[in-house]
Amino acid sequence: MRKTQMNYFKQDDVIHFLISDEKESNSVELAPDITAELNEKGELIGIEILNASSFIRDSIMDSFHVKLLNLTEKKAG
């Protein structure tokens, strides 16, 4: 194992998180555009996110909206 490494490939808009030097032997689609990379034991060794800029933007906006709704509910209650 090694320290987690993140690479962003701007031309392809892909983020790749690598958490192990082990060889990938399988992958599992966790959600559209998100793939978990597994070693031969089925352990997580990496994650790939396609359309990364949209994914991050949407994730941040979703979190913002949830927090905003919680603040609004607290003020109303």
N, C-alpha and C positions, 0 to 999 in steps of 0.2 A: 504494500500500500504506500501511497505517497500523498502529499498534500493535494487537496482538490485544486484543479486547474480549470479555468474558464477561458474559452476562445470564442470570439465573435467574428463571423465571416460576413462582412458587410455586403459584399456583392450578392451573396445568396440569402442574406438576412436570417442566418442560422446561429444560434448559441449552442455551444457544446460544453457540457460540464463533464470533466473526467475525474473520477475519484480513485482510480486504480490503473496500474500499468498492465493489468492482465488482458489477455486477448478476448475480444468479444466473440461469443459463440452463439448468442441468440439475442433477440430483441422483442420487446412487447410494446404495443401501442397503448399508452395510458389514456390518451385523449387525442382528438384530431390535432395533428402537428406536434405531439409530444411523445417521444419514444424513449423507453428505458432500455439500456444496453446491459446485457447480463454475461457473466463468465460461464464456464462449463458447469459450475456448481449451481447456477441459477441465482447468483448473488449480483446485486447492482454494482456496476462498474462505471456507468456514465448515463447521462441524460442529454438528449438532443431536442431542441425546440426550433421548429421551422416557423417562418413568419414571425420571428422573435420580436421585432419592434412593435407589431400589432398586439402580440400576446402580452408584452410588458405594459404597454399603454392601457389595454383593456383591463388587466389585473389591477393596475393602480387606480383606474377610474372606478372599478367595482368596489375596491376597498374604501375609496373616498366616499362613494355614495352610501355604503353601509354605515360608515362613521357619521356622516351627515344625517342620515335617518335616525340613528341612535341619539344624536344631540337634539334633533327636533322633537323626538318622542319624550326625552327627559324634560325639555322645556315645557312641553304641553301637559305632561303628567304632573 
